[in-house]
């Protein structure tokens, strides 16, 4: 709670609120990650990357949002401490682990596996998205760290699944990264 109080007292500003809301909002419903995955899936040279990214995001959604959150049932920071002022509408659901962060890291790390340069750009964005969730007082730092780890695990798992399917069944047009 000390980190949230420090952020609230030292970093909060109108301009920062706007930037953090925009970054966080881009992760709503995994829209940005689905969009990037779709573009990669359309283009033949990047089809495998798009498949891995989409699979990683889907795994992150299932593992984190449908399994871990209901199991842990951790209340969000603003529920535990009503003095924390929200600049966004209060989200539903539980806090642990951050779904925005898990999906962001799932997508970013999936890209990083195949393309270090663009993957690093998305990883930086994923980290910023995680920070935005803490800044906006809807997650604890540990929620974001756990979300990042879950996302990375989902990306590696998705990569292995797609590689297995490609090897076993052969999928023409998925040569990216080879």
N, C-alpha and C positions, 0 to 999 in steps of 0.2 A: 504494500500500500504506500510505502514511502516514495517509491519511484513515481507512482501516479501523482501523488501530492506534489513532488518536486516538478514534474512535467507541468502540471496544472499551474503551479505558482511561477515557474520560470520561463516556460516556452510558449505559453498561451498568448495568442494575438489574433486579431481579426484576419490578417493575411494568412497566417499559419493555419487557422481554422479552415479557411477556404481551400487551401492546398491539400490539407489532410482529408477533408471531406471528399474532394475530387478523387484522390488516390484510392481511398477506401471504397467509394462508390463504384469505381471501375472494376472492383472485384465482386460486386453484388451479382449473385446468380452465376458466377464464374464467366460472365459475359466476355470479358477481354480474352480469357484463356480459350473459350470456345471459339471465338472469332479468329484468333491466331491459329488454332488447330485446324479450323475449317480452311483457311487460306493455304496452310501447308499441305493439307490433304488434297486440295484441288490440283496443286502443281506436282507433276510427276516426280521431279528430282527430290522433292521434300516430303513425299507421301508417307514414308515410314516414320519420319520425325513427327508429322502430324498425327499419325496413328498412336505413337507412343505418348505424345503429349495428351491427346484426348483420353487414352486409357488411364494415364496417370491421374488426370483430373477426376475422372469417374471413380477410380479406386480411392482417391482422397475423400471424395464426397461420401462414399459408402463407409469406408473405415472410420473417418473422423466424425462426420455429422450423424450418421445413422447407427454407429456402434459405440464409439468412445464417449461422445457427449452425453447420450442418455445413460450410459453406464456410470460416469463420474458425477454428473449433475452438479457441477460447480456453478454457483450463482455468479453473475457478472459483477464487476467492481461497483458499478453505480447502484446495484441492489444492496450490496454489503455496506456501502457508505453513501447514503443519500446526499451528502454534502458535495459529492463530485458532480459538477455541472456538465451536462451533455450538450453538445452543439449539433447533434443529429437526433433523429427519432430513436428512441430506445429499441434495440433489436430484440427479437424474441429468442428463446432458447437459452442454452447454457453457455458458459464461458470456455471451458476446457475441452478440447484445444481449439485454437482459432481456426475456423473453417476458411476464412479469407486467406489466411497465411498458409494453411496446408495446401489449398488449391494453387496458390501462387507459386509456392516452392515446388509442387508437383510438376507444374507446367514448365517453370524456369529450369529446373534441374533436368527434365526430360530433354529440353533443347540443349542444355549444357553438355549432356552426354555426347551429342552428335556435332555440336558446333560451339566451341569454347567462347568465341568472341561474342556472338549474339546471346548465347546462354548466360554469359557474365552480365550482359546488359539487363536481361530479364531477372537474373538473381538479385541484382541491385534494386530493381523495381519491386521484386517480391519482398526484400528486406524493408524497403520503404513502406510497402503495404502493411507489413506486420507492425512496423512502428506506428503507422497511422491508426491502427486499431487500439494500441496502447494510448496514444495521444488523445484519441476520442473517448477514452475512459470506458471502452466496452470490453476490454481484455486486460488481464494481468500480463506482465512480461513472460511469465512461465507458460501461459497459454500460447503465446506467439512462438516461443522457443520449441515447445512441443509440436505446434502446428508445422513449423519448418522441418523438424525431424520426420514427422509423419509424411509430409510432402516429398521429401527426398527418398524415403523408403518406398513410397508409392511410385515414384519415377523409375527407380532402379527395378522394382518388381514389374512395372509395365514394360520396360525395355526388355527384360528377360522373357516375358510372355509373348511380346510381339516377335522377338527373335526366334523363339521356339515355334510359333505358328508359321513364320516365314520358312523356317528350316523344314518343318514337318510337311506343310501343305504347299509351300511355294506361293508367293504372292508377287506376280509381275508388277513392275512399276514402283517398287519400294526399295530402290537401291541407295537411298540417301545415306551418307555417312560410311559407305563401304569402299 
